[in-house]
């Protein structure tokens, strides 16, 4: 018995008119997926969304096939947030992550992730001491 090798898939980022024409002649989902490089479940999902589940593969128009094989539209990439010395200084002076994040217009989770990479995140004892010295209400079991 010989081992089955899966055929090399093409990238679905470059769906050319040739691939669309070839896919239009296919009679089954597996063959369309193989020649286009688009996952079978993606094609089935798109067929359902377009109301084409009852249409046999050999009967799609060129526009319908292009829609079935078109790459997923991605959201624009997230903007890179650079942590400034002012942000670090504000955090080290005792401001909370949320206060610093609000002050500079970024999310607290992004600020925390960036400060963690820099090794600047305080542990709970340090946060407790800062809050105690600042006269803020402290509810912690950690003793100074």
ZINOR-V380971 format. One record per residue. N is the residue number from 0. RES is the residue in three letters. PSI is psi in whole degrees, -180 to 180 (NA if undefined). Layout:
n=N res=RES psi=PSI
n=N res=RES psi=PSI
//
This chain:
n=0 res=UNK psi=130
n=1 res=UNK psi=147
n=2 res=UNK psi=139
n=3 res=UNK psi=133
n=4 res=UNK psi=133
n=5 res=UNK psi=141
n=6 res=UNK psi=150
n=7 res=UNK psi=129
n=8 res=UNK psi=148
n=9 res=UNK psi=162
n=10 res=UNK psi=135
n=11 res=UNK psi=4
n=12 res=UNK psi=-21
n=13 res=UNK psi=65
n=14 res=UNK psi=105
n=15 res=UNK psi=163
n=16 res=UNK psi=-33
n=17 res=UNK psi=-43
n=18 res=UNK psi=-40
n=19 res=UNK psi=-45
n=20 res=UNK psi=-42
n=21 res=UNK psi=-40
n=22 res=UNK psi=-31
n=23 res=UNK psi=-24
n=24 res=UNK psi=-9
n=25 res=UNK psi=150
n=26 res=UNK psi=-7
n=27 res=UNK psi=156
n=28 res=UNK psi=-44
n=29 res=UNK psi=-40
n=30 res=UNK psi=-40
n=31 res=UNK psi=-44
n=32 res=UNK psi=-40
n=33 res=UNK psi=-47
n=34 res=UNK psi=-25
n=35 res=UNK psi=-23
n=36 res=UNK psi=9
n=37 res=UNK psi=136
n=38 res=UNK psi=143
n=39 res=UNK psi=-41
n=40 res=UNK psi=-32
n=41 res=UNK psi=-42
n=42 res=UNK psi=-44
n=43 res=UNK psi=-43
n=44 res=UNK psi=-45
n=45 res=UNK psi=-38
n=46 res=UNK psi=-43
n=47 res=UNK psi=-46
n=48 res=UNK psi=-33
n=49 res=UNK psi=-3
n=50 res=UNK psi=33
n=51 res=UNK psi=18
n=52 res=UNK psi=-31
n=53 res=UNK psi=-8
n=54 res=UNK psi=123
n=55 res=UNK psi=153
n=56 res=UNK psi=-36
n=57 res=UNK psi=-6
n=58 res=UNK psi=12
n=59 res=UNK psi=145
n=60 res=UNK psi=169
n=61 res=UNK psi=-41
n=62 res=UNK psi=-41
n=63 res=UNK psi=-42
n=64 res=UNK psi=-39
n=65 res=UNK psi=-42
n=66 res=UNK psi=-39
n=67 res=UNK psi=-34
n=68 res=UNK psi=-3
n=69 res=UNK psi=144
n=70 res=UNK psi=152
n=71 res=UNK psi=136
n=72 res=UNK psi=120
n=73 res=UNK psi=150
n=74 res=UNK psi=158
n=75 res=UNK psi=147
n=76 res=UNK psi=150
n=77 res=UNK psi=147
n=78 res=UNK psi=146
n=79 res=UNK psi=131
n=80 res=UNK psi=124
n=81 res=UNK psi=131
n=82 res=UNK psi=122
n=83 res=UNK psi=165
n=84 res=UNK psi=-34
n=85 res=UNK psi=-39
n=86 res=UNK psi=-46
n=87 res=UNK psi=-45
n=88 res=UNK psi=-44
n=89 res=UNK psi=-42
n=90 res=UNK psi=-42
n=91 res=UNK psi=-21
n=92 res=UNK psi=-3
n=93 res=UNK psi=-3
n=94 res=UNK psi=147
n=95 res=UNK psi=164
n=96 res=UNK psi=-44
n=97 res=UNK psi=-42
n=98 res=UNK psi=-46
n=99 res=UNK psi=-43
n=100 res=UNK psi=-45
n=101 res=UNK psi=-40
n=102 res=UNK psi=-36
n=103 res=UNK psi=3
n=104 res=UNK psi=35
n=105 res=UNK psi=170
n=106 res=UNK psi=150
n=107 res=UNK psi=-35
n=108 res=UNK psi=-38
n=109 res=UNK psi=-45
n=110 res=UNK psi=-45
n=111 res=UNK psi=-44
n=112 res=UNK psi=-43
n=113 res=UNK psi=-41
n=114 res=UNK psi=-34
n=115 res=UNK psi=-42
n=116 res=UNK psi=-36
n=117 res=UNK psi=-7
n=118 res=UNK psi=28
n=119 res=UNK psi=-2
n=120 res=UNK psi=134
n=121 res=UNK psi=152
n=122 res=UNK psi=176
n=123 res=UNK psi=-33
n=124 res=UNK psi=-44
n=125 res=UNK psi=-42
n=126 res=UNK psi=-39
n=127 res=UNK psi=-46
n=128 res=UNK psi=-42
n=129 res=UNK psi=-46
n=130 res=UNK psi=-40
n=131 res=UNK psi=-45
n=132 res=UNK psi=-29
n=133 res=UNK psi=-5
n=134 res=UNK psi=18
n=135 res=UNK psi=155
n=136 res=UNK psi=126
n=137 res=UNK psi=127
n=138 res=UNK psi=86
n=139 res=UNK psi=154
n=140 res=UNK psi=-3
n=141 res=UNK psi=129
n=142 res=UNK psi=140
n=143 res=UNK psi=NA
//
